[in-house]
């Protein structure tokens, strides 16, 4: 039998040992925590040093790019990214907006097959117009008639229209005017040969590799950079003979927009408001992305909605005169659809044929389209997040555009026959 005294002493010994073990564990936990905090401080200092270095380097645009994409859960620019850019307002006339006549009919709703394609490509808006009447409209959840989204390269056509208007107003001498007359600082072996018309037809000969997924490429630098003017004048020479070979380059449209600004002494946003948006009866202001210097990205990023975007299509559909207003000479408007550089591209606008039906369309990288079908007096606007699968490869035609033209041309043809229009 164990004496109670010794039995108690044994318990006390065990208690001391337990306390010692706990202290030992606590000591190691504190030491590990100190190591973790020390490493965390090093990481934070390292990241801060890296950010400081990048901000002082030619790669500073990456900070804005990463913030506007990856930190928002995206891997590229999106139709809703105007929240991460400064913009200039393109004013609409709030006193005299012009609403489209509406005769909405489910008869103009997409077929199940077309609807599936629109859903697959994450469409957010679809509007269909026939004879200047709105026949059908649809918006995805979270979007509406007034939602402003990024047009991306549809803005190229808007800039070209402004250039034509500047010509007709006498600010520019014509499409054959040399760019160096307005931008004498332009560099490159062939800079003296470059005309404004070359820029509008995408045969400018710029040292510019159009690439949308290369974070270190010229297109990303232009989109997220501090000054697109400085980028063009310092890093983008005219390196090949202009006027001959088609080469789609966003920098070409930017140079064209800069020429318009130099000639008029006004910003593109002001001109777009006075020359296009107000006389077209736009119901809502638009926004144009600008860089850190306040310069519009002339090749890109005119933000509006599916109803007001259609006004651009109607101006071109009606050969420059619409809404009782002469926007540009009819011959000049028709010249936009002449395939001078390639069969599928005119003066800053795309062209194609589906089932024997010729049409033109403004086009943005994520599937932004304003489709103009003269044969059926129709304009279709589709906005969305994805361009989707390719259709006719030879015409560089997206399947969404191909199917929209085929379906609505047939639909309007049937409706016209049935009603005797």
C-alpha positions as CSV (number, residue, x, y, z in Angstrom):
1,X,0.0,0.0,0.0
2,X,1.3,3.4,-1.0
3,X,1.6,6.0,1.7
4,X,-0.8,8.9,1.1
5,X,2.1,11.4,1.6
6,X,4.2,9.9,-1.1
7,X,1.1,9.5,-3.3
8,X,0.4,13.2,-3.1
9,X,4.0,14.1,-3.8
10,X,3.8,12.1,-7.0
11,X,0.7,14.0,-8.2
12,X,2.5,17.3,-7.5
13,X,5.5,16.1,-9.5
14,X,3.2,15.3,-12.5
15,X,1.7,18.7,-12.2
16,X,5.1,20.4,-12.4
17,X,6.1,18.3,-15.4
18,X,2.8,19.3,-17.1
19,X,3.4,23.0,-16.5
20,X,6.9,22.6,-17.8
21,X,5.6,21.0,-21.0
22,X,3.0,23.7,-21.5
23,X,5.7,26.4,-21.1
24,X,7.9,24.6,-23.5
25,X,5.2,24.5,-26.1
26,X,4.2,28.1,-25.5
27,X,7.9,29.2,-25.9
28,X,8.1,27.4,-29.3
29,X,4.8,28.9,-30.4
30,X,6.0,32.4,-29.6
31,X,9.3,31.7,-31.4
32,X,7.4,30.4,-34.4
33,X,5.1,33.4,-34.4
34,X,8.0,35.8,-34.2
35,X,9.5,34.0,-37.2
36,X,6.2,34.3,-39.1
37,X,5.9,38.0,-38.3
38,X,9.4,38.6,-39.4
39,X,8.9,36.8,-42.7
40,X,5.6,38.6,-43.2
41,X,7.4,42.0,-42.7
42,X,10.0,40.9,-45.2
43,X,7.3,39.9,-47.7
44,X,5.5,43.2,-47.3
45,X,8.7,45.2,-47.6
46,X,9.6,43.2,-50.7
47,X,6.2,43.8,-52.3
48,X,6.4,47.5,-51.5
49,X,9.8,47.7,-52.9
50,X,8.7,45.9,-56.1
51,X,5.7,48.2,-56.5
52,X,7.9,51.2,-56.0
53,X,10.4,49.9,-58.6
54,X,7.6,49.1,-61.1
55,X,6.0,52.5,-60.6
56,X,9.3,54.2,-61.6
57,X,9.9,51.9,-64.6
58,X,8.3,51.7,-68.0
59,X,6.2,48.9,-66.6
60,X,4.2,51.2,-64.3
61,X,1.0,50.6,-66.4
62,X,1.0,47.0,-65.1
63,X,-0.2,48.3,-61.7
64,X,-3.3,49.8,-63.2
65,X,-3.8,46.7,-65.4
66,X,-3.5,44.3,-62.5
67,X,-5.9,46.3,-60.4
68,X,-8.5,46.6,-63.1
69,X,-8.3,42.9,-64.1
70,X,-6.8,40.3,-61.8
71,X,-7.7,42.0,-58.5
72,X,-11.3,42.2,-59.8
73,X,-11.4,38.5,-60.7
74,X,-10.9,39.0,-64.4
75,X,-8.1,38.0,-66.8
76,X,-8.6,40.8,-69.3
77,X,-10.4,44.1,-70.0
78,X,-14.2,43.9,-69.6
79,X,-17.2,45.8,-70.8
80,X,-17.7,47.2,-67.2
81,X,-14.2,48.4,-66.6
82,X,-14.9,52.1,-66.9
83,X,-15.0,52.2,-63.1
84,X,-11.2,51.9,-63.1
85,X,-10.6,54.7,-65.7
86,X,-11.0,58.4,-65.8
87,X,-13.6,59.3,-68.4
88,X,-14.8,62.4,-70.3
89,X,-18.5,62.9,-70.7
90,X,-20.0,63.0,-74.2
91,X,-23.1,65.1,-73.5
92,X,-26.5,64.3,-74.8
93,X,-29.0,67.1,-75.1
94,X,-31.3,66.5,-72.2
95,X,-33.9,69.0,-73.6
96,X,-34.2,67.4,-77.0
97,X,-33.7,63.6,-76.9
98,X,-35.2,61.6,-79.6
99,X,-36.8,58.3,-78.6
100,X,-37.1,55.6,-81.2
101,X,-40.6,54.6,-82.3
102,X,-41.3,51.3,-80.8
103,X,-43.4,48.4,-82.0
104,X,-42.0,45.6,-79.8
105,X,-43.0,42.1,-80.9
106,X,-42.1,38.7,-79.6
107,X,-42.1,37.7,-83.3
108,X,-38.6,39.3,-83.4
109,X,-37.4,37.3,-80.4
110,X,-34.3,35.1,-81.2
111,X,-34.9,31.5,-82.1
112,X,-34.0,28.9,-79.4
113,X,-30.8,28.1,-81.3
114,X,-29.8,31.8,-81.5
115,X,-30.8,32.3,-77.9
116,X,-28.5,29.5,-76.9
117,X,-25.6,31.1,-78.8
118,X,-26.3,34.5,-77.2
119,X,-26.4,32.9,-73.8
120,X,-23.2,30.9,-74.4
121,X,-21.3,34.1,-75.3
122,X,-22.6,35.9,-72.2
123,X,-24.6,38.5,-74.1
124,X,-26.0,41.4,-72.0
125,X,-28.1,43.3,-74.5
126,X,-29.8,42.8,-77.9
127,X,-31.8,45.4,-79.8
128,X,-33.3,45.0,-83.2
129,X,-34.5,47.9,-85.4
130,X,-36.4,47.8,-88.7
131,X,-37.3,50.9,-90.6
132,X,-36.2,53.1,-87.7
133,X,-38.5,51.3,-85.3
134,X,-37.4,49.3,-82.3
135,X,-38.8,45.8,-82.8
136,X,-37.2,43.9,-80.0
137,X,-35.0,44.5,-77.0
138,X,-33.6,42.2,-74.3
139,X,-31.2,42.7,-71.4
140,X,-29.4,40.2,-69.2
141,X,-29.9,40.4,-65.4
142,X,-28.1,43.5,-64.1
143,X,-28.2,45.4,-67.4
144,X,-30.9,47.7,-68.8
145,X,-31.6,50.3,-71.5
146,X,-29.4,52.8,-69.6
147,X,-26.5,50.6,-68.8
148,X,-23.2,52.1,-70.1
149,X,-20.8,49.4,-71.3
150,X,-17.5,49.6,-73.1
151,X,-17.6,49.5,-76.9
152,X,-13.9,48.7,-77.3
153,X,-13.1,49.0,-81.0
154,X,-16.5,50.1,-82.1
155,X,-15.0,53.5,-81.1
156,X,-12.7,53.3,-84.2
157,X,-15.7,53.9,-86.5
158,X,-16.9,56.8,-84.3
159,X,-13.4,58.4,-84.6
160,X,-13.4,57.9,-88.4
161,X,-16.8,59.6,-88.6
162,X,-15.5,62.5,-86.6
163,X,-12.5,62.7,-89.0
164,X,-14.9,62.9,-92.0
165,X,-17.0,65.6,-90.3
166,X,-13.8,67.5,-89.7
167,X,-13.0,67.3,-93.4
168,X,-16.4,68.5,-94.3
169,X,-16.1,71.4,-91.8
170,X,-12.8,72.4,-93.4
171,X,-10.7,71.6,-90.3
172,X,-8.9,68.8,-92.2
173,X,-7.9,69.1,-95.8
174,X,-9.0,65.6,-96.7
175,X,-8.2,62.0,-96.3
176,X,-5.0,62.5,-98.4
177,X,-3.6,65.1,-95.9
178,X,-0.2,64.1,-94.6
179,X,-0.2,63.3,-90.9
180,X,3.1,65.1,-90.3
181,X,1.3,68.4,-91.2
182,X,-0.5,68.0,-87.9
183,X,1.9,65.8,-86.0
184,X,5.4,66.9,-87.1
185,X,6.8,65.0,-84.1
186,X,5.8,61.7,-85.6
187,X,8.8,59.4,-86.0
188,X,9.9,56.7,-88.5
189,X,11.5,56.3,-91.9
190,X,8.1,56.5,-93.6
191,X,6.4,59.1,-91.4
192,X,6.4,61.7,-94.2
193,X,4.3,59.5,-96.5
194,X,1.5,58.6,-94.0
195,X,-1.9,60.1,-94.7
196,X,-5.0,60.3,-92.5
197,X,-6.7,58.1,-95.1
198,X,-4.1,55.4,-94.5
199,X,-4.9,55.4,-90.8
200,X,-8.6,55.1,-91.4
201,X,-8.1,52.1,-93.8
202,X,-5.7,50.3,-91.5
203,X,-2.7,50.5,-93.7
204,X,-0.6,52.9,-91.7
205,X,2.7,51.0,-91.5
206,X,3.1,51.5,-87.7
207,X,5.5,49.5,-85.6
208,X,2.6,48.1,-83.6
209,X,1.9,44.4,-82.9
210,X,-1.9,44.2,-82.1
211,X,-2.1,41.6,-79.3
212,X,-4.7,41.4,-76.5
213,X,-3.3,38.9,-74.1
214,X,0.3,40.0,-73.9
215,X,0.6,42.1,-70.7
216,X,3.9,43.5,-71.9
217,X,2.7,44.3,-75.4
218,X,2.0,47.7,-77.0
219,X,-1.7,47.2,-76.8
220,X,-1.7,46.8,-73.0
221,X,0.7,49.7,-72.7
222,X,-1.7,51.9,-74.7
223,X,-4.8,50.8,-72.7
224,X,-3.4,51.1,-69.2
225,X,-0.5,53.5,-69.7
226,X,-0.1,57.1,-68.5
227,X,0.1,58.8,-71.9
228,X,-0.8,57.3,-75.1
229,X,0.4,60.3,-77.0
230,X,3.9,59.9,-75.5
231,X,3.8,56.2,-76.3
232,X,3.0,56.8,-80.0
233,X,5.6,59.6,-80.4
234,X,8.4,57.9,-78.6
235,X,7.9,54.2,-79.2
236,X,5.8,53.7,-82.4
237,X,7.6,54.8,-85.5
238,X,6.1,54.5,-89.0
239,X,8.4,51.6,-89.9
240,X,7.0,50.2,-93.2
241,X,5.6,52.0,-96.3
242,X,2.0,53.1,-95.6
243,X,-0.8,52.9,-98.1
244,X,-0.6,49.4,-99.3
245,X,-0.8,46.5,-96.8
246,X,-3.8,46.0,-94.5
247,X,-2.7,45.6,-90.8
248,X,-5.2,46.1,-88.1
249,X,-3.6,48.5,-85.5
250,X,-5.3,50.4,-82.8
251,X,-2.5,52.9,-82.9
252,X,-3.6,53.9,-86.3
253,X,-6.9,55.1,-85.1
254,X,-5.3,56.9,-82.2
255,X,-3.1,58.9,-84.6
256,X,-6.2,59.7,-86.6
257,X,-8.0,61.0,-83.5
258,X,-4.9,63.1,-82.6
259,X,-5.0,64.6,-86.0
260,X,-8.7,65.6,-85.6
261,X,-7.9,67.2,-82.2
262,X,-4.9,69.1,-83.6
263,X,-6.9,70.4,-86.5
264,X,-10.0,71.4,-84.5
265,X,-8.3,72.4,-81.2
266,X,-11.0,70.4,-79.4
267,X,-11.3,67.1,-77.7
268,X,-13.0,64.1,-79.3
269,X,-15.5,64.1,-76.5
270,X,-16.6,67.6,-77.2
271,X,-16.8,66.9,-80.9
272,X,-18.7,63.7,-80.5
273,X,-21.2,65.5,-78.3
274,X,-21.8,68.4,-80.7
275,X,-21.5,66.6,-84.0
276,X,-23.0,63.2,-83.3
277,X,-24.6,62.6,-79.9
278,X,-26.7,65.7,-79.6
279,X,-28.1,65.9,-83.2
280,X,-28.7,62.1,-83.2
281,X,-31.0,62.6,-80.2
282,X,-29.1,60.3,-77.8
283,X,-31.1,59.9,-74.6
284,X,-28.2,59.4,-72.3
285,X,-24.7,60.8,-71.9
286,X,-21.9,58.6,-73.0
287,X,-18.4,58.3,-71.5
288,X,-15.0,58.0,-73.2
289,X,-12.0,56.5,-71.5
290,X,-9.0,58.9,-71.1
291,X,-5.5,58.3,-70.0
292,X,-3.8,60.1,-67.1
293,X,-3.2,63.2,-69.2
294,X,-6.9,63.5,-70.1
295,X,-6.4,62.2,-73.7
296,X,-9.2,60.0,-75.1
297,X,-8.3,56.5,-76.2
298,X,-9.5,57.3,-79.7
299,X,-9.4,53.7,-80.8
300,X,-11.4,52.3,-77.9
301,X,-13.7,52.6,-75.0
302,X,-16.7,54.8,-75.9
303,X,-19.3,53.7,-73.2
304,X,-23.0,53.8,-74.0
305,X,-26.1,51.6,-74.1
306,X,-27.7,49.4,-76.8
307,X,-30.3,52.0,-77.7
308,X,-28.0,54.9,-78.2
309,X,-25.3,52.8,-79.9
310,X,-27.9,52.1,-82.6
311,X,-28.0,55.8,-83.6
312,X,-24.5,55.4,-85.0
313,X,-25.8,52.5,-87.1
314,X,-28.7,54.5,-88.4
315,X,-26.5,57.5,-89.4
316,X,-24.5,55.1,-91.6
317,X,-27.6,53.1,-92.8
318,X,-29.1,56.4,-94.1
319,X,-26.0,57.5,-95.9
320,X,-25.1,60.3,-93.4
321,X,-28.5,62.0,-93.1
322,X,-30.8,61.0,-90.3
323,X,-33.1,62.5,-87.7
324,X,-33.6,65.5,-90.0
325,X,-29.9,66.2,-89.7
326,X,-27.0,66.1,-92.2
327,X,-24.1,64.4,-90.4
328,X,-21.9,63.9,-93.4
329,X,-22.1,63.9,-97.2
330,X,-23.9,60.9,-98.6
331,X,-21.0,60.0,-101.0
332,X,-18.6,60.2,-98.0
333,X,-20.8,58.0,-95.9
334,X,-21.0,55.4,-98.7
335,X,-17.2,55.5,-99.0
336,X,-17.0,53.9,-95.5
337,X,-18.2,50.7,-97.1
338,X,-15.7,50.5,-100.0
339,X,-13.3,47.6,-99.4
340,X,-10.1,49.4,-100.4
341,X,-7.6,47.5,-98.2
342,X,-9.2,44.1,-97.9
343,X,-12.6,42.6,-98.9
344,X,-13.9,42.6,-95.3
345,X,-12.7,46.0,-94.1
346,X,-13.7,49.5,-95.3
347,X,-13.0,52.9,-93.7
348,X,-12.7,51.8,-90.1
349,X,-15.7,49.4,-90.4
350,X,-16.0,45.7,-91.0
351,X,-18.0,44.2,-93.9
352,X,-19.2,40.7,-94.8
353,X,-21.8,38.7,-96.7
354,X,-24.1,36.0,-95.3
355,X,-26.5,34.1,-97.6
356,X,-25.9,36.6,-100.3
357,X,-26.8,39.5,-98.0
358,X,-24.2,42.3,-97.7
359,X,-23.9,44.1,-94.5
360,X,-21.4,46.2,-92.4
361,X,-20.7,46.2,-88.7
362,X,-18.9,48.0,-86.0
363,X,-17.0,45.5,-83.8
364,X,-15.4,45.4,-80.3
365,X,-13.1,42.7,-79.0
366,X,-15.5,41.2,-76.5
367,X,-18.4,40.9,-78.9
368,X,-19.7,44.4,-79.2
369,X,-21.5,44.8,-82.5
370,X,-23.6,47.4,-84.4
371,X,-24.8,45.6,-87.5
372,X,-26.1,47.5,-90.5
373,X,-28.1,45.6,-93.1
374,X,-29.2,48.1,-95.9
375,X,-31.1,45.5,-97.9
376,X,-33.6,45.1,-95.0
377,X,-33.4,48.6,-93.6
378,X,-32.2,47.1,-90.3
379,X,-29.8,47.8,-87.5
380,X,-29.0,45.2,-84.8
381,X,-27.0,45.9,-81.6
382,X,-25.5,43.1,-79.6
383,X,-23.4,43.7,-76.5
384,X,-21.7,41.0,-74.4
385,X,-18.7,39.6,-72.5
386,X,-17.5,37.1,-75.2
387,X,-16.9,37.2,-78.9
388,X,-17.7,33.5,-79.1
389,X,-16.8,31.0,-81.8
390,X,-15.6,32.0,-85.3
391,X,-18.1,31.8,-88.2
392,X,-16.9,32.3,-91.7
393,X,-13.1,32.2,-91.5
394,X,-12.4,33.7,-94.9
395,X,-14.4,36.9,-93.9
396,X,-13.0,36.9,-90.3
397,X,-16.6,36.8,-89.2
398,X,-17.8,36.0,-85.7
399,X,-20.5,33.3,-85.6
400,X,-22.8,35.6,-83.4
401,X,-22.8,38.2,-86.2
402,X,-23.2,35.6,-88.9
403,X,-26.2,34.0,-87.1
404,X,-27.8,37.4,-86.2
405,X,-27.7,38.6,-89.8
406,X,-29.0,35.3,-91.2
407,X,-31.9,35.0,-88.7
408,X,-33.1,38.6,-88.7
409,X,-32.8,39.0,-92.5
410,X,-35.0,36.0,-92.9
411,X,-37.3,37.2,-90.2
412,X,-37.7,40.7,-91.6
413,X,-38.2,39.2,-95.1
414,X,-41.0,37.0,-93.8
415,X,-42.6,39.8,-91.9
416,X,-42.4,42.2,-94.9
417,X,-44.1,39.6,-97.1
418,X,-46.8,38.8,-94.6
419,X,-47.7,42.5,-93.9
420,X,-47.2,43.8,-97.4
421,X,-44.6,46.4,-96.3
